[in-house]
Amino acid sequence: MLATRIKATVLALSATLAILPALATAETIKVRYSWKLKGEYAAFYMAQEIGAYAKRGLDVSLGEGAGAQAALGALIQGQEDAAVVPAAFALTAISKGMPVKIVALYHPRAPIGVVSHASNPVATPKDLEGKKIAVSVGDTVAAYLGVICKMNEVDCNKIDRVMMDSQVRSSQFLANRVDALTTYLNVDPPLLASISKDPLVTLDFSKFGLVLPGLSIVVKDDAIAKKGKPLSDFLAALDEGVAASRKDPAAAAQAIRKAWPGSPKPDIVQAQVSATLDAIPQLPGRRAGYIEAKDLSVAIDMLKSVGELQGDKPVDAYYSNALFAR
């Protein structure tokens, strides 16, 4: 019995000693979101939960943000290794000369639009005229509202855009102080539907011509060469997080809720997780986030047509799949 215990202790000590060098040499990856925590980011925490980062020797730091511009600014200043931002903002920044690349694209077609009450619906872009729409600083949908107006012959001057803090938008909408919210359809509707007294109506802008790439990961140009191996490992780990989240959305919701003080109820977060995963295409033989040039080309052409992109850069100036090839 004593010999067995000694053997078990030696084995446990050996395992611990084997792990220590990996922990001591763990590569730090600092990631900044463009916004506050939401179910959209659950796969990042699921990857952590299942040990996908640790087994690759990564120490991943995940931080909330205050808008895409701020996240990209922190990236350029070297404060972060990667920024998780709507790809449309990255396209605009790159067209203006920002030395960054989109290295993973999870939502080639962002699920964006507005949500309104059935009693005063915004069912088509034309219905936006004469409505009070709540918007916030760093609001992706609000930033491209002019594009949807131009594409659908809507007079944007007739839309009353009410600027307010992101923390009070929902309460103002539910109190009928504004008619609609700009929104990611995978984020706000599950939350609002659980507390609204009235049925809700969602308007999906992608059905009216606005094809904007959404959830993406952006890094500095030189990081692909200087920190390519750990960044590639990070994307591989995140792919595992996406796959695990598809198999068990409830577990993914629980994983992010552990890091989310004051998070919504589990079923609401799970609904956000599921809606987010539904918008991530599954390409045969490719990891989640692999970029199809045609997806970006469509968005680039559309943004150029309405004057949102500057210059005439080729599509491969905006993205790189190099981290998937390692």
N, C-alpha and C positions, 0 to 999 in steps of 0.2 A: 504493500500500500504506500509506504514511504517513497519507494523507488518510483512508483507511478506518479506521485505528487511532484517529486523532483523533476521527473521528465516533463510533466505538464508545465511546470514553472519555467523550465529551460526553453521549451517551445514558445511559450507566451513572451518570454524576454527576447527571444530571437526575432519573433514577429515584430515586436515593438522597435527593436534596434534597426530592423530592416526599413521600417516606416520613417524613422527619425531623419535619415539623410534626405528623403524626399520632402519632408516637411521643412527642413532647414533650407533647401534649395528651391522651394516652391516659387514659381514665376507669378508675380502679381499682375493681374489684369484689372484695370480700373475702368468701370463702365458707367456712363451717365445717361439716364433716360431724359427724354425731352419733356416729360410731364410727371405728375404725381403717380403714386402706385395705382394700378388698375389691373383687372383680370387679364388684360392684353399681355402683361409681362410675366404671366405665371410660369411659362416654360423655362425662364431663366432660373427660377427658384426650384422648379422640379428637377432641373439638371443638378442643382446643388444637393437636393434631397436624396437623389439616387447615387450620389458620389461620382458623377460624371466629370466634374472639375478635378476633384481630389486625385482620382486615379491617373490623371494626366499631369499631375504635379502643378496644378494651377490654384492660386489663391485669388478668387474673383471677388472684387468689391463692386456692389451694385448700389447706385445712388439715384435718388429722385432728382427731377429737374424743374426748370421754370421756363420752358419754351425751347423750341428747336434752335433758335439763334443763340441762346445762352449755352446750350449743350455743345453746339459746333464751336462756339468761341472758346469754351474750356478745352475742347479737343485741340484746337490750333495752338493754344497757350501751353500745351503739354501737361495740363492738369489731369487729363483722362487719356486712356488708350483707345477707347471706342465710345461712340455716341449712338444711342438708339433713337432715331428720329424718323419722322415721315419722310420718305425718299424725295418727295416733291420739293421740300426745302433744301435738301442736299443738291438736287439738280440746279436749282436757282443759284445756290452759293458757288457751285463749281463753274457755272456759266460766267460768273463774275470774277473768277480767278482764284477762288479758295482752293488750296492744295490738298484736297481730300478725295476719297473714292468711296463709292458704295460697294461694300464687299459681301453683303448678304441682303436679299430682298425677300421678305416673308409675305408681304401683301402687294403683289403687282397691281392690284386694283383695290384701293383703300375703301373700306365700308364706311363712307361718310355721307352726311346729309343733314336734315333737320328733323326734329320731333315736335309734334304739336298736339293739341287736344282735338278729339273728334268733333267737339262742339264748335270749333273754330279752326278747321283743318288747313294745313299747307300740304296739299296732295300733289301739286305740280309747281315748277319754278315760278310760273306766273302768279301763283297764290302768295308769293312772298311780298308782292307789292301791297303797301298799306299796312304791313304787319310790323310789330315790335319784335326784334330778334335779339336775344341775349348773346353777346360775344365777349371774349376775354383776350387779354394779352397772350400772344403765343398760340392763338387758336388757329389750327390748320384750316378748318372749314371756312372760317371768317376771312382768312387770308386769300382764299380763292373764290370768294363769293362773286367777285367781279367777273370771273371767268364763266361761271354758270349763268350769270346775267347776260353776258355777251352772246353766249352760245344759244340761249333760249329767248332772246329778244325781250328780256326783262329790264325794266327801268330801275336800276339799283338805287337811284336817288329817291325812289318811293319806298325804299326799305328803311325802317327806323332801327338802326343798329345801336343797341343799348350796351355800352361798355360796363362791365361789372366784374368783380372778383370771381374767380372760378368756384370759390367755396360757397357762394350764395346764389349762383345761377339757377340751380335746381329748385331751391325754395321759392325763388321769385317766379319761376315758371309754374310751379304747382299752385301758387297763390294767384295765378292769372294776371300778374303784373307785367308779364311779357307774353307774347303769343306763341313763341317757338324758341327752341334752342338749337344752335349749331352743334353737331354731335358726331362722334364716332358711333355708328349703329351697333357696334359690338361692346360698347361701354355704357352709355347712358340709358338706353331703353330698358334693359333688364332691371336696372335700379329704379327707374321712374315708374315702371309698370307695377312694381310691388307696393307703391305708396300712393299712386294717383287715384283720385276718386272717379276720374273720367277715363274712358278708353283713349288710347294714344294712336296717333297716325305718324308713320315715318315716311320721309321722302328720301329715297336713295339717289343721290346725284349721279352715280355711275350709269343709271338708266336714262339719264338725260344728257349724256355726252361727256361728263367730267370723269375722265379716266386718269386718276392720280395714283402713282405708286405710294404705298403707305409704309408700314412697319419695316424698317431696314436698319442695318448696322453700317456705320461710316467710320473710317479710320483715316489718318493722315497718309498722304502719298508715300512718304519715306518709311512709314511703319510697316508696310508690306514686306520690305526688304530687311529692315532693322529688327523687327519683332515678328517676323512671319510665322515661325514655328509655334510659339505660344498662342498667337491669334488664330492660327489654323486649328490648333487643339481646342481653343475656346469654341469655335464654330462647330466642331465635331461633337463637343460635349453638349452644346445647345441643341444640336440635331437629336441627340439622345433624349434631351428634355422635352422636345416637341413630340417625339414618338411615344414617350412615357405618358405625356399629357393626353394624347389621343386615346391611349388605352384606358386611362383612368382620370377623366377630367375632375372628378371630386377630389382625388388626391392632389392634383395640381393646384386646385383652389385652396386646399388646406396648406400646401407648401408656401404659397405667397401670403396667406393670411397670417402665418407665423411671423412674418416680417412687416406686417401692415397693422399698426395700432389703429383701432377704431374702424376696422374694415367692415364692409357690408356683410350681411348674413351669408353663410356658406352657399346657399342655393343661388343667390344673386351673383356671387363671384364665379360660381361654376357656370352659370349662363353666359357670363362674359368670356370665360375661358373657351367654352364650346363655340361661341360665335367667332372668336378670334381664330381658332383652329380651322373652322369651316372656310375661312378666307385664305388659308395657306395652301397653295396647290401642292399636290403630291406628284412629283415628276419621276417616272420610272428610272431607276439607276442613279438618281441624284439625291443629295442630302437636302434637307429643308434649308431654304434661303438661297439656293443656287439661282443665278440670275440669267434669265433668257433675254438676249439683246432686243428681241422684237417687243417685249413688254415695255422696256424703257424707250424704245424708238417711238412707239405710239404716244407715250406721255410727252416726250420731248417735242415731237411735231405739234401736238396740241398746244403746249405751253408757248412754243414759238409763234404759233398762229395768232395768239392773243397778246403777244408782246411780253410774256412773263420770263422768257429766257433771252440772254444777251449773247451775241457772237454766233459763230457757226462751228462749234466743236463737233467732232464725230462722236457717235454714241459710245465708243470705247474710251473716250476721255472721261466719262462719267462713272464708270464702274470697272471692277476687276473680279474675276473668278479665281485669281491666283491662289487664294487661301484654301480653295476647295481641291486644288491639285496636289497639295502637299501630303 
